[in-house]
Amino acid sequence: MIIEAYLTLLRESPQIPTAATIAERAGYSVRSVFERFPDLHALRVAATDYAFTQGTAQAVARDFSGDRLTRLKSHVETRSWICEQWLPLWRALNANQGDSSELKSRIQLIRQAILNQTERQQTLIAIESLIDFESWARMREFSGLSIEEAREVWVKSIDRLLPPTPVS
């Protein structure tokens, strides 16, 4: 409940929540928060681990048997949903990593989880930079695109990066 409260507060506001606001949202006392986590840094690490597990479960590939466009749209739909869901935590991680080797290693782990999914590393690196959290934020927040418009930008961009589908 404490981790969920922390994540909910991050989604509601870009401000890093205090122990008091986390406790209030979770329905606990501040003391209860610190009984479970020695400090807010430990809570951030636990929330990151929780989010990584959730995000990995949510990133299941679908529509394997569809044509190229169907597979691309399916991938983009999944990735964009994950970005919508986890962007606030991603920003908090990057803003608060400081000297924390734990948070830095979690950030690296998240990036590696995306890159380890294919043999074509260079193409995947280009795609990963295209569909990262900040790319999603730029399209949604700065360019004012709807979710569907942003997905369409990703689909068209990825399609241009990929080699032609071999004729069977």
N, C-alpha and C positions, 0 to 999 in steps of 0.2 A: 504494500500500500504506500509505503514511503517513496519507493522508486517511481511508482505510477504517479504519485502526487508531484514529484520533482519533474517528471517528463511532461505532465499536463501543464504545469506552470511555465515551463520553457516554451511550450507551444502557444501559450496565451500571451507571452511577453518576452521580448529579447533580453530583459534584465535577468541576471542570474538570481534565482530565488534564494531567500535567506532561510535559515533553519526554522525560524518562526513561521514563515509562510508555508513551508513544506509541511511542518507539523500540523498546522491548522487545516490545510487541505486534506491531509491524510487522516485527520481526526485523532491525532496523537498529541502528546505534550512534546516540547522541545527536548526534554530529558529522554523521552522514548526514542527520538531520532538518534541521539548520541549514545544510547545504550546499544543500538544496532549497528551504528557506524561511528568510529572514533572521531571522525571529522567530516566536513563536507567534501573534501577531496575523495575520501573513501566512498562516499555516496556517489560521486560522479563516476568513479571507476566501476562501481557496481551497476549503475544505470547504463553505462556504456556496454558492459558485458551482457546485460539483459537485452539492450537494444540490438546488439550484434546477433544474439541468438534469435530474436524476433525477426530481424531483417533478413537473416539467412533463411529462415523458414518461409518468409513471405516472397523470397526471390526464386521460387520454383519455376523452372521453364515450362511453358505450355505451348500448345499448338505446334508440336513437332512435325505433324503430317501436313500442315498447311503450306501454301506456296510462300515464296520469299516475302512478299508484302505482308501476308498474314503473320508470319513468324516475326518480322520486324515490328509490326504494330503491337503484337503480344508482348514482345520484350520491352518496348518503350512504355507500354501501359503499366507493366509491372515496375519498371525502374522509376517511372514518374510518380507512381503511388508511393514507393519507398522514399523518394525525395520529399514529397509532400509531408509524409509522416515523420521523417527523421531529420529534416533540415535543421530544426531548432537545436536538437542535441548536437548535431555535427558542428554547428557554429559555436555552441558552448564549449565543446571539446577543444576546438582550435583556439578559442579565446582564452581558455584556462589551462592549456597544457603546460605553459611556463617551463619549469625545470622538472616536471613530472615525467620520469621515464615510463611510468605505467600508462599515462594517457598518450604519450608519443608512440608507444608500442601498439596501443589499441588503434590509433589512427593508421599506422602502417599496416596492421592486420586487416583493417577494413579495406584499404587500397589493394592489398595483395589478394584478398578474397575475390575481388572483381577481376584482377589480372590473371589469376590462375585458372580461368575457365576455358582457355583455348591455346592452341599451339601457335597461332599467328600473333605473336607478341606485339609487333609494331602496329598492326591494325588495331589490336585491342587497346593498346596504349592510347592511340588517337581517339578511339571510341570512348574510352574511359574519361579522357579529358573533356570530351564533348558532352558526356552525360553525367557529369559529377554534380554534386549538390549545389555548388556555386553557379554552374551553368543553368541549372533549373531555377535558382533564385533570380539570376539576371533576366531570364525570359519572363518569369512570373511577376517579379516585383518592379524591375526597372523598365522592361519593355511593355508591361501590362498585358501580356498574352494570357488567354484563358488556358486551362489545363489542356483542352483539346488542341488549341492552336500551338502550344508548346510541344505537345506530343508530335504533331505533324511536322514541325521543324526538325525534331530529332529523327523521325522516320526518314524524311527526305535526305538529311545529312548523312545518316548511317548508310542508307542505300547508295549514296554517291561514293562512300569510302570503300564499300565492299566490292570484291571482284564480281564479274557477271556470274550468274548461276549457270553451271554447265547444263547443256541440253542432254536429257537422258535418252 
